[in-house]
Structure formats: structure tokens, C-alpha cells
Amino acid sequence: MPEQSLVLFVCLHASAKSLIAAEYFNKLATERRLPFRAISAGTEPDGAVPPHVVAGMRGDGYDVSWRIPLTLTRELAAPARVAITFEPDLRPYVGSACRVERWAVPAVSDDYALARDAIWARVDRLVAGLAG
């Protein structure tokens, strides 16, 4: 496989929206043999993934119970080719060559399934565009 390009998903706590997006993105990229991988990070990460997110993602086939949310840093973001933010301003973290998009989706804490479906639909479009 060619060298992988990084896709960065960022939300405030790195434990819900960005995590759902990164896990689903990586599944699709692997299935389609795309040279991309995704990570999830946050500007104010939680210490652990909340139980309702662990349960929802487990129901979707993802075990994230062991995941520790990552802190967004310039070093972590530096290799990103694409960065998706659900809220935080990414300008202090990513380079000028990185494509940045802001996605507005429902809160995971209000309705996991509604938020997941909105995130997955956007990831589907992102992957389709990257597959080109």
C-alpha cells in the first residue's frame, strides 16, 4: 500500500463526534483500500470515552472502550492532508496546505443515532471524494 495520508477529525473532547467519524472513516478506507487513515483529537479531551458513546459504538461494531482521547497539538496535526472540525478553530494547528472543513451535526449526547447517521453521511461523501 502506498504511504498513507492523514485525515484529522477534531471535536472539543475527542470522545464522541470526532471518534465516531475517525472509526467509520478508517473502516471505509480499509475496505476500499484507500491510502488514508484517520485519527480523532480534541482541544479539551476527556479522560475517557463516555459510557453512552462506548455503548453506541459497540452496537455499531466498534470497541472503543480502551481508547484514550488525544490532545490536539501542532505536531499531531502537522501531517494532516484533510482536517475536519466539529467546533474548534484549527488554524493554530494545521498548515496552509491542509484542507479544513467544518461540519455541524447534532449532539451525540442528545441522540447518538441521529448524530452518528449525520456523521456517517458526511464521512461517506468525504471518502467518495478522496477515492475520486
C-alpha positions in Angstrom: 0.0 0.0 0.0 1.3 3.5 -0.8 2.2 5.9 2.1 -1.0 6.8 4.0 -2.3 10.4 4.1 -3.7 11.6 7.4 -7.3 12.8 7.9 -7.8 14.5 11.2 -11.2 14.7 12.9 -11.4 17.2 15.8 -14.1 18.0 18.3 -13.8 19.6 21.7 -13.5 16.4 23.8 -12.2 13.8 21.2 -14.6 11.3 22.6 -17.8 11.4 20.5 -18.2 13.2 17.2 -14.5 13.0 16.1 -14.2 9.5 17.4 -17.3 8.2 15.5 -16.0 9.9 12.4 -12.5 8.5 12.6 -13.5 5.0 13.3 -16.0 4.9 10.5 -13.6 6.6 8.1 -10.9 4.0 8.8 -13.3 1.2 8.2 -14.3 2.6 4.8 -10.7 3.5 3.8 -9.6 -0.1 4.7 -12.5 -1.7 2.8 -11.8 0.5 -0.3 -8.0 0.1 0.1 -7.6 3.9 0.1 -4.2 5.3 1.2 -5.7 7.3 4.1 -6.0 6.8 7.8 -7.8 9.0 10.3 -7.3 10.0 13.9 -9.5 11.7 16.4 -8.3 14.5 18.7 -9.7 17.3 20.8 -8.7 20.7 22.2 -10.0 19.8 25.6 -10.0 15.9 25.6 -12.0 13.9 28.1 -10.0 11.4 30.2 -12.0 8.5 28.7 -14.7 7.8 26.2 -18.1 8.3 27.9 -20.2 5.2 28.5 -23.0 6.2 26.2 -20.6 6.6 23.3 -18.9 3.3 24.1 -22.3 1.6 24.2 -23.5 3.2 21.0 -20.3 2.4 19.1 -20.2 -1.1 20.4 -23.7 -1.5 18.9 -22.3 -0.4 15.6 -19.4 -2.9 15.8 -16.6 -0.7 17.2 -14.9 -1.4 20.5 -13.6 2.0 21.7 -13.7 1.1 25.4 -9.9 1.1 25.6 -9.5 4.4 23.7 -8.0 7.4 25.5 -8.9 10.7 23.7 -5.9 12.5 22.2 -5.0 16.1 22.7 -4.8 18.2 19.5 -1.2 19.6 19.1 0.6 21.1 16.1 2.8 18.1 16.0 -0.2 15.7 15.8 -1.9 17.8 13.1 1.2 18.6 11.1 0.9 15.7 8.6 -2.8 16.1 8.1 -3.9 16.4 4.5 -7.5 17.0 5.4 -8.9 18.2 8.8 -12.5 18.1 9.8 -13.6 20.2 12.8 -16.9 19.8 14.6 -16.3 23.1 16.5 -12.7 24.1 17.5 -10.7 26.5 15.4 -8.0 24.6 13.6 -6.0 27.5 12.3 -3.4 27.4 15.1 -2.8 23.7 14.5 -2.8 22.9 10.8 -0.6 24.1 7.9 -1.8 26.1 5.0 -1.7 23.0 2.7 -4.2 21.2 4.8 -7.8 21.3 3.6 -10.1 22.2 6.5 -13.9 21.7 6.7 -16.3 22.5 9.5 -19.2 20.0 10.0 -22.2 20.9 12.0 -24.0 17.8 13.3 -26.4 17.1 16.2 -25.0 16.5 19.7 -24.1 12.9 20.4 -25.3 13.3 24.0 -28.8 14.3 22.8 -29.3 11.5 20.3 -26.5 9.1 19.5 -28.2 7.5 16.4 -29.1 10.9 14.9 -25.6 12.2 15.4 -24.0 9.0 14.1 -26.1 9.0 11.0 -25.3 12.6 10.2 -21.6 12.0 10.8 -21.6 8.8 8.7 -23.3 10.5 5.8 -20.6 13.2 5.7 -17.9 10.7 6.0 -19.4 8.7 3.1 -19.2 11.9 1.0 -15.6 12.7 2.1 -14.4 9.1 1.3 -16.2 9.2 -2.1 -14.4 12.5 -2.8 -11.0 11.2 -1.7 -11.5 8.0 -3.7 -12.1 10.3 -6.7 
